[in-house]
C-alpha cells in the first residue's frame, strides 16, 4: 500500500472539517464492464486510501454477466499481495438509479462511460469521471482490463495512483 505523505494531508482535512462542523459524505461508485476485476479492485484500494474521509464506496459493472459473483480469482490474488482484501465483494450491475444514489461515478474506460451515459435519467447532473483523470502523471486514458490483458499488477499500479489522486481531490474539496 502506497500512502506515503497522504496521511498528513488527510489529518489536516479531517481536522478542518471537524472545526468547521462540516459532515459531508461523498458517495463514490466505481464502474467497469463486469464488476469482477477493475471496479472491485478500485473499491478495495480506494477504501484504503479513503480511511478517515467521510465517504461511501461501491462498485458495479455495466454488464450483468457476473451479478452475484466474487471478484475474479487472479485479481483477488493480485490485490491480496498488496494488502487489499476484496474477497467479500459481489458483482452487481449498474442501473439508472445509481445516478441518484451517488455523488460521483467513476468509469474505468470510455466505453464504460458511454454505457452509463445511455442510462442517465433526463435532467440528472451527477458527474461521471474517467478514473485515470485522477492519475494525470500516468499518461493513461483508461484502466486496461486485466481479465483480457493479464496485466493485474499493471492495472493495480494505475488504480493505486488514481485512488491517491481521487482521495487528495476529495480532501481539497472538503476544506474549501
GILINFEN-V861512 format. One record per backbone hydrogen bond with DSSP energy under -0.5 kcal/mol. NH is the residue of the N-H (numbers start at 0). CO is the residue of the C=O. Records with the same first field share a line. If there is no record, write none. Layout:
NH=CO  CO
This chain:
2=0
5=2
6=2
8=4
9=5
10=6
11=7
12=8
13=9
14=10
15=11
16=12
17=13
18=14
19=15
20=16  17
21=16
24=22
25=23  53
26=24
27=25  55
28=103
29=57
30=105
31=59
40=36
41=37
42=38
43=39
44=40
45=41
46=42
47=43  44
48=44
49=45
50=47
52=49
54=52
55=25
57=27
59=29
60=91
61=31
62=32
66=63
67=90
68=65
71=35
74=71
75=71
76=72
77=73
78=74
79=75
80=76
81=77  78
82=79
83=78
84=82
85=83
88=85
90=68
93=60
97=94
98=95
99=96
100=96
101=97
102=26
103=26
104=126
105=28
106=104  128
107=30
112=108
113=109
114=110
115=111
116=112
117=113
118=114  115
119=115  116
123=120
126=102
128=104
130=106
132=129
133=130
134=131
137=134
138=135
142=107
143=141
145=143
147=144
148=144
149=145
151=149
154=150
155=151
156=152
157=153
158=154
159=155
160=156
161=157
162=158
163=159
164=160
165=161
166=162
167=163
168=164
169=165
170=166
171=167
172=168
173=169
174=170  171
175=172
